[in-house]
Amino acid sequence: MPHLTVQLAAEARAPDGTTSALPPGLALQVRGPIVQVSVGVEQNIAQQLLQQGQSPPTPITGVALIDTGASVTCIDDAAARGLGLPAIDVVTVASASHAASPQNVYPIQVEIAGLPVTIGAPRAVGAALAAQGLLLLIGRDVLQQCTLFYNGPAGIFSLSL
């Protein structure tokens, strides 16, 4: 079973401009369980494109937040469109901060840096994530295939597939 353990590091900037390292537990609280990812079009769609003589879009990399509060994986909508991902559906999405709104659905696959596997998320929902510095929210649709251990006091989380 592939396994990834991460202890985050972060710095705080004082009003005088000096920086100091945050303890790992506080770094995890501030940043959340984040990982580097590469996102591309889902494998079946990539194969269809190849059969039609088209090249699948080149995957893009960025930061993903492991989000147990998200029922489905979400991709930054502008990044999905920039990647040329096909919108395969539209769903109505509500969140803690927004009323129900229509969002595109994209077939993606995700590679998490440090894990030797590709994870399919055939119904990732487009969302405005770039303002938060995120490419992806890894939701419970993907996490149902994983074991996640969050050790707040130590500032460590582990993800196994």
Helices and strands as residue ranges (DSSP letters): E 3-7, E 11-13, E 19-21, H 24-31, E 34-41, H 43-51, E 60-66, E 74-76, H 77-83, E 89-93, E 101-112, E 118-127, G 130-132, E 136-138, H 140-143, E 147-151, E 156-160
